[in-house]
Amino acid sequence: MFDGALHKTNAWLKEIGERLGSDRRGAYQPLRAVLHCLRDRLTTDESAHLGDQLPMLIRGIYYEAWRLAGKPERVRSREDLLAWIESRLPPTARTNREDAARAGFQTLENHVSAGEIGDVVQSLPKDIRTLWPVTSASPGPAAR
């Protein structure tokens, strides 16, 4: 079970690293920043639904230090979300905040069910949706 979880986590980190031009180690902080920002922007129910579909170790990163009070955060624009991601990247990160967002969202798109991604995307303001891969940027109403 743990070997499988480690393999899935390494696959996610490799995928993000390839998109960002870094190794798996350099992919961890951008993944963490994007997951935390998305988690805190979603309603608590939607955050939990998304978390249910994440591999075990990625789920641990996702839920790390989660506080339910004051959620969802009132991030309404693309610029606000990107600034929020940037604030969660270490000062030494060589990752562009928009590249980090796009890499994280594309990886979620590749590994989470289309129905759940549709629900997540629909819950975000239109301005933020522009960061998602084209396949999810403007889905119809999502059915659960």
Residue pairs with C-beta under 8 A, 6 or more apart in sequence:
1 56
5 55
5 56
5 57
6 57
8 55
8 56
8 57
8 58
9 55
9 57
9 58
10 24
12 31
12 55
12 58
12 107
12 111
13 24
13 25
13 27
13 28
13 31
14 24
14 27
15 103
15 107
15 110
16 27
16 30
16 31
16 103
16 104
16 107
17 23
17 24
17 26
17 27
19 99
19 102
19 103
19 106
19 107
20 26
20 27
20 30
20 95
20 99
20 100
20 103
22 94
22 95
26 94
26 95
27 103
29 89
29 90
29 93
29 95
30 85
30 89
30 93
30 95
30 99
30 100
30 103
30 104
31 58
31 61
31 104
31 107
32 61
32 64
32 88
33 85
33 88
33 89
33 100
33 104
34 85
34 100
34 101
34 103
34 104
34 105
35 58
35 61
35 62
35 104
36 62
36 64
36 65
36 88
37 75
37 81
37 84
37 85
37 88
38 50
38 104
38 108
38 120
39 47
39 50
39 51
39 62
39 63
39 66
40 47
40 66
40 71
40 72
40 73
41 72
41 73
41 75
41 81
41 124
41 128
42 50
42 71
42 72
42 120
42 123
43 71
43 72
43 123
44 68
44 71
44 72
46 119
46 120
46 123
47 66
47 71
47 72
49 116
49 119
49 144
50 62
50 108
50 112
50 116
50 120
51 59
51 62
51 63
53 111
53 112
53 113
53 116
54 62
54 112
55 111
73 84
75 81
75 84
75 128
76 125
76 127
76 128
77 125
77 127
77 128
78 127
78 128
78 130
78 131
81 101
81 128
81 131
82 97
82 98
82 101
82 131
83 97
85 97
85 100
85 101
86 97
89 95
89 97
89 100
98 131
101 131
102 131
102 133
105 131
105 132
105 133
106 133
108 117
108 120
109 117
109 132
109 133
109 135
109 136
112 120
114 136
115 142
115 143
115 144
117 136
117 139
118 136
118 139
118 140
118 142
119 142
119 144
121 129
121 132
121 136
121 137
121 139
121 142
122 139
122 141
122 142
129 136
129 137
129 138
130 137
